[in-house]
Amino acid sequence: GAPFVAYRGTELFIDGCAASELAARFGTPLYVYSRRAMLAALAPYQRALAGREHLICYAMKASSSLAVLQTFAQAGCGFDIVSGGELDRVLAAGGDPGKVVFSGLGKTRAEMRRALEIGVRCFNVESEAELDVLSEVALSLGRVAPVSLRVNPDVDAKTHPYISTGLKGNKFGIAHDRAVAAYRRAAQLPGLKVVGIDCHIGSQITEIAPYLDAADRVLDLVEAIESSGLRIHHLDLGGGLGIQYTDERPPAADALIGALLARLDARGHGARTLVFEPGRSLVGNAGVLLSEVLYLKPGTHKNFCVVDAAMNDLMRPALYEATMSIVPCRLRDGVPVVYDVVGPVCESGDWLGRDRALALQPGDAVAVLSAGAYGMSMASNYNSRPRAAEVMVDGDVATLIREREPVAELFRGEHLLPAD
Ligand code: LLP
């Protein structure tokens, strides 16, 4: 659990702000983030990497509102981006494009062009075909694109199949046994300059061992590539460190980095520049989703607690059957009843939690905990539901960082057919 989200007496607090007061003041559904919790999550990464050439690139897909990006930019972070839209967000938040790594297996020419003009630090290239296109685009602009090849180390990160990315059957990265040839090709293309190597094996990883396996596989490649005369400057070991949602026990970031550094040192690679791309572990525990109980609906098979947040606000339970804690914002007396906590969307998959014992009344606010990662950033407008508002808390100061989406925004840009 995160100490920045905890009860004081019967009131749930996010840092210095009472959750039920935030719900009343800003309305629900509402995402609330603790700025201090984010910085506290970053600190062990920074500590473990102090004294080494390194760059922590926040994987902004986890939570990409401008104030979140601003928080990490001010803390010295770069960003791992996967689209031109994310690049524009980095710029709007005051981030340094020179600290941006551009990941993703489907970059368009237009996205490449824009990133080259802005001057990102590195393109993480995911296929040989992409190498050719990137070189061509760079040449057309009279530039040279800095590249790293994302290699697929074929290790099992032992996570949910939808968020495991480092296995042979995944669409990501360049196969381990093609990597040396791909580097040779990259070195020959006139629009490219090889600067690094990278891998990312999955998300919500709760063990250190798969990282060490991946690092070993990547170092094997580095040695093979460099023996052919090329120089690999930086090593990007991706993101993926898990967080505690319920009973997971992921390693601390400094323990993970420490173990990786020990492995690199032991193999004589300790002097390389290191890049990491953490997303969830920087923001997940720092955020909650607040929602109001609309109706209690007892039944013979199941009791339902209908809340005003739904799968469009928080997709993880519906999409991955993810278990996330749900707690009352204000504890009340009374015998807990076992509910499925569900949203108003017209799908049986629209649930936020199953079989939760809760003492609640309509009008109460509840909090889905550890919702700071892949919550708002995956929200949709399904059922024409406007997206939630977002608040950043720092001590006892709460700042609205994103307004609740006005319904009119949902059909702005739509056109009726001409009258005949
Ligand atoms: N780098 C790359 C290339 C990635 O694809 C990802 C995440 C990250 C870094 C950051 O991984 P993290 O540290 O956040 O685990 N929506 C899913 C998670 C999808 C992760 C996608 N890639 C969920 O809600 O569990």
Residues whose N, C-alpha, C, O or C-beta is under 5 A from the ligand:
A	BS01	LLP	A59 A62 S103 I163 H200 G202 S203 Q204 G238 G239 G240 L241 E277 P278 G279 R280 S281 R316 Y374
